[in-house]
Structure formats: structure tokens, C-alpha cells
Amino acid sequence: MKKEMVTKREGRACFSGRCVKFVNGLAFAGKHAMMNRMGRQRLTWLFLALLTIQDSRLSADPVGSLLERAKAADAAKDYDGAEKLFLEHAAELARAAKPDVAKMIESYEKAGWAAHRAGRDEATIGHFEKAVQCFDPGQDPVRWAEQMTKLGGFLMCIDQHSKAEVVRREVLKHQTERLGDRHPETLAARYDVAYALYWQKKYVQAEAEFRNVLHLREEVADVRRVDTFDCRYGLAMSLHGQGKHAQAEVEFRTLLKLKEAALGATDIGTLNTRNALAHVLLKQGKYVEAEAEFRAVIKLWEETWNGKDLVAEKCRHWLGNSLYHQGKYAEAEAEYRAALEQRTEVLGEKHPETLDSRNNLGFALDHQGKHAQAEAELRVVLKLLTEVVGAKHPDTLRSHHGLALAIHRQDKNVEAETEFRAVLKLQEEVLGVKHPETLLSRYNLAAALNEQGKHAEVEAELRMVLKLREEVLGKDHPDTLKTREHVKLIDEKKK
């Protein structure tokens, strides 16, 4: 019986460790898009579900009723009660002549997750820290590092990336001193630091760390080994985050070639990398190439995985963007509608990604001359965005300007003027008077005023736009030249 209980305890600890590695490494282990589509909250709940499933397969803990009551409270969603009971169980174990440290840690962790479910993440952090304190890094460095890694992983799950960085740097220092800078565990710790930096948008520092890990891993292992892929992906994403899209493209192409050779063209990680490559092509304005890559990913995804995945939906949205920028508005409309249907079903109508697809659908309709349909879509988007992210959010301002344009193109110029003035006021407050998008709204306001014969106001607005565009964009910028031409026509009419 004793041997059986030890085996089950070890199995529980092993599974817990695998869950932590799953959550911690998902984004850059060739599955970054998977993490995006799941969202951090759902990812955390998956972690909890995995732990719950595993625990349900194990026999009752022999310590007795206290632990069973804690589990029952947790199952009944009495998270405050469960947290208290798990902590009492840990304290009871600590008072024993020979404390069962593994079970103490398990109870601290379960108390932590109960607090998390109750919405008290600071308490959760404290409970995870108590689990770390069960080990002396000098006497039991391996298990101390494991618990610190769990703490860092939880901090990443709840978006406390700066705190996670501190914890992970401590692990890195410890592993470097104990094992040396080339040991796999040290490199894993350095990778974790890079990951925390990336999610804080410290892209320059993240790039340096990913390059360091990649260089050392390639020195001690074959470049084609799978454990180097996540580093190269992280490096490419860090370059992408800095706007170094051409460099990111090089890294993604290199990684794609390696993954196709090692994993195959239809592997999820390979498809995610190809999707990321298409995205950086889109960012560089290589719309034809981006379109080809997105179409290839969608085809392979649907053939291999039946298309039942939000990665395919993201590809459809971005494919719509690549078509839109090529002026293929009808094709873009079809892709936006497909993405919108999936996103509404899976994410809900108020999710930012759903609203992004619906907003772009409105723009595609407007460019096809379907101005009334565009207005209807953009009114819904504007209402929901205002509710979800606020009237001053950049996405809301973009949608508001698009709505004003759709109204203007139906010759409803009085109403269009009202909308242009409303969005212009917000843009001046949020973006500033000289921002290009603010100037575009002012320019379009002049157009709405012109259709109403308010020529004095038109002249005032256009002269202001011309002055600021020359200052901000330069005298030879296409938008500046277009504005100057309109002002020139006004001057000629006065002669």
C-alpha cells in the first residue's frame, strides 16, 4: 500500500509539472497562435481542468477528512472554503514529525488555485511562495527551482509579467551558478526570461535573450532539433514586435524550412509558423505573397484538421486584409464574413477580434459602393466598441471615422458633418491635432461641408489641413499634394 501511494503521489507531481510546462511553453513552442486563440483566461482554466481531471483519477488522500472536505468544497465551487481547508491541511502536515513535503506543496498549490478561482490572485501568489519556501535552494536546489518555475508560470498566466521576470531571473541566476550557462536547464530558464520580456513588449531585450539561447542551444545540439525551434520563433516574434518585419521574415522562413523537414508540412507547429510568416509579409505590404501563404495555410488546415480551429479563422481574417489592400473588396468581404461567423460563434459578438472582422467587413462593403450596408455594420461595431473599450480607443475612433465616411458617401452630408466633427474632437484629444488620422478626418469634414455649400468653412478647414500636413508629412507627400490642389482651386475661384 505504501509503495502504491508513493507511486500515485509521484504521478500527481509529474502530471502537475507537465501542465506547468504546457502553459509556460505554449506560446513559443510552435503554438503561439494556439495561445492567442485560447486567450490567457481560458488557458488558465485549461490548466486547472487538467489538474482536476488528473486528481479525479487518483485515490483519496490517506491523511483523512480535512483534505477530502477541501476537495469537496473546491468541487462545489466554494473556493474561499476550499482555500482555507487546503491551508489547514498543509499546516497539519507541517506539524507532523516527518512532514510529507510533496503533499504540503500540493495543498499550498491547491489553495492557490482556489484563491485564483475566487478572484484573489495576490493570495494565490502568496500560497505559491509558501510552496517555494518548503525548499532551501542550497540543500534542495532542484525542487526549489521547480517550485520557482511554477510560480513564474502562474504569474505569466495572470499577466503579471514583470513579477514573472523577477522570479525567472532568480531561477536563471541560480541555475547558471549551479549548472553553468550551457546546461539545458539553464537555457530553459533563460528562455523563460526572454518569454517574460516579450510579453512586456521589451522586444529589444527579448531579442537579445532569444539570440543568446538560440546560439547556445545550436552549439550544444543539432540546429534541426525541435528544442531550438521555440527559440527561433521567439526571436522572430521579438523582431516582428520591433517592426523589423524583413528580419522577422528571414527567421520565419528559416524556421519554416526546418519544421517542414522535421515535423512535416501539416504539423500544427509548422502551420502556425507559416501563418506567422504570412502575417509579416502582410505587414511589409507584400500583399500578393501574403495572400498566397494565407491561402496555403487555410487549405492545409482544413484538409488536415477539418478547419475546426480559430487559427484558420485568424488566417481568413488576415487573408481578407491582404485582399482588401489589393483592392479585391468582394473577395475580402467573403473572407471577413467567414471569419466573423466563426468568431461570433466561438468568441462572442463583443470580443475585440470579432469586432475587428465586422469593422473590416464594413470597410469592404463601403469600397464596393454598398454604403447603406456598410453604415449598418459600422453602427453596430461603433456601439459595441464604445461599450467594450470606450469611445476614445483607437479601434473605436477608426470605426467612427469609417461610419462617417459611409454616411457621407450616401450624400447624407448634414449627418456626416455631425459624425466627422464628433470623431475629430475625440481624435484631437486622444491623438493630437497633428496626427495623420486627425488630419484625414478634418479633410473629410471639409468634403462634407463642401457638399452643403459651406465654402468659407471648407476653405478654413483645408488651409489648416494643408499647413499641418506640410509640417507633419512633408511638402511632397501625396496627401499634402492632394490638399494643396484643393486649396489652389479655391484660390483660382476667387480670381
Secondary structure, DSSP 8 states (H G I E B T S, - for coil): -HHHHHHHHHHHHHHHHHHHHHHHHTTTTT-HHHHHHH-HHHHHHHHHHHHHHHHHTS---TT-HHHHHHHHHHHTT-HHHHHHHHHHHHHHHHTSSS--HHHHHHHHHHHHHHHHHTT-HHHHHHHHHHHHTTS-TTT-HHHHHHHHHHHHHHHHHTT-HHHHHHHHHHHHHHHHHHH-TTSHHHHHHHHHHHHHHHHTT-HHHHHHHHHHHHHHHHHHS-TTSGGGHHHHHHHHHHHHHTT-HHHHHHHHHHHHHHHHHHH-TTSHHHHHHHHHHHHHHHHTT-HHHHHHHHHHHHHHHHHHHTT-SHHHHHHHHHHHHHHHHTT-HHHHHHHHHHHHHHHHHHH-TTSHHHHHHHHHHHHHHHHTT-HHHHHHHHHHHHHHHHHHT-TTSHHHHHHHHHHHHHHHTTT-HHHHHHHHHHHHHHHHHHT-TT-HHHHHHHHHHHHHHHHTT-HHHHHHHHHHHHHHHHHHT-TTSHHHHHHHHHHHHHHHHH-
